[in-house]
């Protein structure tokens, strides 16, 4: 997921913005390694690990956050966490990989890091904290999801794909 790079970025971010706090939700086999990295970088109190959260608690954390960060380093499928955060009204900064790019690029390209490096993440996060990057409002984030990612909208888009395929086959058969 690139959490290690995000933690590395936080060492640079907190040097310039000591008030910055990174909360990492979830659990997994790398948790101990990530906690050790945060400790080695002197980020005690600046990086907090919540462990696994219920869906309800995760929603509360999203809504409490000023911003979510999705630091994906490899190609992924649909960026569900990105849409979940936006649906809670929380803007997302993310790497230009996979689903996160597909979601954020048409919405607000400035939310994408230049690449998946710790340096690129640190640069963008510091610019945001300094007020050089303006994040979309909570209402704008929610509206983006409601216009594009509800089950009704997704079903409509899937139906369009099938209809286009059927039309294409009919045209080929008519020749």
Buried (B, 14 or more C-beta within 10 A) or exposed (E): BBBBBBBBBBBBBBEEBEEBBBEBBBEEEEBEEBBEBBEEBEBEEBBEBEEEBEEEEBBEBBEEBEBBBBBBBEEBEBBEBBBBBBBBBBBBBBBBBBBBBBBBEEBBEBBBBEEBBBBBBBBBBBEBBEEEBEBBEBEBBBBBBEEBBEEEEEEEEEEEEEEEEEEEEEEEEEE
